[in-house]
Amino acid sequence: MNNKLFLGTYLDVIIDRKMGSRHPVHGFEYPINYGYIPNTQSGDGEELDAYILGITEPLETFTGLCIAIIHRLNDNDDKLVVVSPDQSFTDEKIRRITFFQEQWFKSEILRI
């Protein structure tokens, strides 16, 4: 699937790892909401994952704008970056916010 097609589109995200929750295997805490896009498929065979940036409370669902893709170079599981339409984030800020999980992967940030 060409994940670049999601850039600049509005997406509905189901949050399965709420801000403040712990990863079920690795035990780290999610400092942001993290979820998936229903009815999609990522390179790992699961639904395409999304980081929700700029929201400061745990959520169940979120509809927002995909502003970037974290394309992992040493893994086949890209991550979408989804925000409220009135927000923007630099690549550096995206890297800082997602470091809790992305620190173990080499990646590039794709934009429109």
VOPAGU-2260 file (C-alpha; in pm, 1 decimal, decimal comma):
REM VOPAGU-2260
SITE   aa  ch    i         X         Y         Z
SITE  MET   A    0       0,0       0,0       0,0
SITE  ASN   A    1     122,7     350,8     -79,9
SITE  ASN   A    2      99,6     525,8     256,3
SITE  LYS   A    3     182,9     861,5      94,5
SITE  LEU   A    4    -178,6     871,0     -23,1
SITE  PHE   A    5    -279,2     948,1     337,0
SITE  LEU   A    6     -79,3    1273,8     347,5
SITE  GLY   A    7    -308,4    1575,5     358,0
SITE  THR   A    8    -620,8    1369,2     423,1
SITE  TYR   A    9    -853,5    1359,7     720,6
SITE  LEU   A   10    -851,0    1028,5     904,1
SITE  ASP   A   11   -1051,8     862,3    1177,9
SITE  VAL   A   12    -821,1     705,6    1435,0
SITE  ILE   A   13    -918,1     444,4    1693,9
SITE  ILE   A   14    -700,5     498,5    2000,9
SITE  ASP   A   15    -588,0     166,2    2146,6
SITE  ARG   A   16    -293,8     307,5    2345,2
SITE  LYS   A   17    -419,0     611,9    2532,4
SITE  MET   A   18    -191,9     880,3    2664,7
SITE  GLY   A   19     -61,5     757,9    3002,5
SITE  SER   A   20    -114,6     387,7    2928,9
SITE  ARG   A   21     167,9     133,7    2924,7
SITE  HIS   A   22     285,7     -78,4    2634,7
SITE  PRO   A   23     160,7    -434,9    2698,4
SITE  VAL   A   24     499,3    -598,0    2625,5
SITE  HIS   A   25     775,1    -340,1    2664,5
SITE  GLY   A   26     621,9    -149,1    2955,8
SITE  PHE   A   27     701,3     206,6    2846,8
SITE  GLU   A   28     438,7     476,8    2896,8
SITE  TYR   A   29     267,9     645,3    2603,0
SITE  PRO   A   30     312,2    1022,6    2641,7
SITE  ILE   A   31      67,5    1077,4    2353,1
SITE  ASN   A   32    -237,6     902,4    2212,8
SITE  TYR   A   33    -153,9     623,5    1969,3
SITE  GLY   A   34    -390,8     422,6    1759,4
SITE  TYR   A   35    -474,1     281,6    1420,0
SITE  ILE   A   36    -669,9     358,9    1106,4
SITE  PRO   A   37    -954,2     105,7    1065,9
SITE  ASN   A   38    -974,2     -95,7     744,5
SITE  THR   A   39    -612,4     -33,8     643,4
SITE  GLN   A   40    -310,2    -260,6     635,6
SITE  SER   A   41      49,6    -176,6     712,7
SITE  GLY   A   42     359,8    -365,7     607,9
SITE  ASP   A   43     342,1    -574,8     925,2
SITE  GLY   A   44      -5,1    -704,9     832,5
SITE  GLU   A   45    -179,7    -503,5    1105,6
SITE  GLU   A   46    -376,2    -182,9    1062,5
SITE  LEU   A   47    -177,3     132,0     989,9
SITE  ASP   A   48     -70,3     304,1    1313,6
SITE  ALA   A   49     -99,1     673,7    1394,1
SITE  TYR   A   50      52,8     910,8    1646,0
SITE  ILE   A   51    -188,6    1182,7    1760,0
SITE  LEU   A   52       7,0    1501,0    1832,9
SITE  GLY   A   53    -104,9    1818,5    2006,2
SITE  ILE   A   54    -379,1    1668,3    2224,1
SITE  THR   A   55    -322,1    1676,6    2600,5
SITE  GLU   A   56    -582,4    1430,1    2726,4
SITE  PRO   A   57    -646,9    1057,3    2674,0
SITE  LEU   A   58    -887,4     987,8    2387,5
SITE  GLU   A   59   -1097,0     698,7    2257,2
SITE  THR   A   60   -1112,4     822,1    1896,9
SITE  PHE   A   61    -980,0    1117,0    1699,2
SITE  THR   A   62   -1042,8    1267,6    1357,7
SITE  GLY   A   63    -758,0    1475,5    1224,5
SITE  LEU   A   64    -528,4    1567,3     940,7
SITE  CYS   A   65    -234,4    1348,0     841,0
SITE  ILE   A   66      60,6    1589,9     816,0
SITE  ALA   A   67     347,6    1341,6     794,7
SITE  ILE   A   68     452,3     978,4     778,0
SITE  ILE   A   69     734,9     832,3     979,6
SITE  HIS   A   70     872,6     587,9     725,0
SITE  ARG   A   71    1086,1     332,4     904,4
SITE  LEU   A   72    1388,9     228,1     703,9
SITE  ASN   A   73    1474,3     -79,3     914,1
SITE  ASP   A   74    1117,4    -198,5     977,6
SITE  ASN   A   75     804,6    -235,7     763,6
SITE  ASP   A   76     565,8     -52,1     995,6
SITE  ASP   A   77     517,9     313,2     894,5
SITE  LYS   A   78     346,3     550,6    1138,1
SITE  LEU   A   79     111,7     832,6    1039,2
SITE  VAL   A   80     128,3    1165,6    1221,8
SITE  VAL   A   81    -222,9    1303,4    1275,0
SITE  VAL   A   82    -310,1    1643,5    1423,0
SITE  SER   A   83    -593,7    1893,6    1451,5
SITE  PRO   A   84    -612,5    2095,0    1128,4
SITE  ASP   A   85    -504,1    2417,0    1301,0
SITE  GLN   A   86    -174,6    2265,7    1421,7
SITE  SER   A   87     164,4    2215,5    1262,8
SITE  PHE   A   88     480,2    2043,2    1378,1
SITE  THR   A   89     835,7    2058,4    1248,3
SITE  ASP   A   90    1018,3    1735,3    1169,2
SITE  GLU   A   91    1238,3    1799,0    1474,4
SITE  LYS   A   92     936,6    1832,1    1703,3
SITE  ILE   A   93     777,2    1517,1    1557,7
SITE  ARG   A   94    1100,9    1329,3    1629,0
SITE  ARG   A   95    1115,3    1459,9    1987,4
SITE  ILE   A   96     753,7    1371,6    2062,8
SITE  THR   A   97     772,5    1020,8    1912,1
SITE  PHE   A   98    1121,8     938,3    2042,3
SITE  PHE   A   99     975,4     720,8    2320,8
SITE  GLN   A  100     898,6     458,1    2055,8
SITE  GLU   A  101    1089,9     560,2    1743,0
SITE  GLN   A  102    1430,8     562,8    1914,6
SITE  TRP   A  103    1487,5     201,1    1812,7
SITE  PHE   A  104    1429,5     259,7    1442,3
SITE  LYS   A  105    1595,2     443,7    1156,7
SITE  SER   A  106    1338,6     652,2     973,8
SITE  GLU   A  107    1266,3     942,9     747,2
SITE  ILE   A  108     975,8    1181,8     776,6
SITE  LEU   A  109     768,5    1210,3     460,8
SITE  ARG   A  110     547,5    1507,7     381,5
SITE  ILE   A  111     349,1    1640,4      87,5
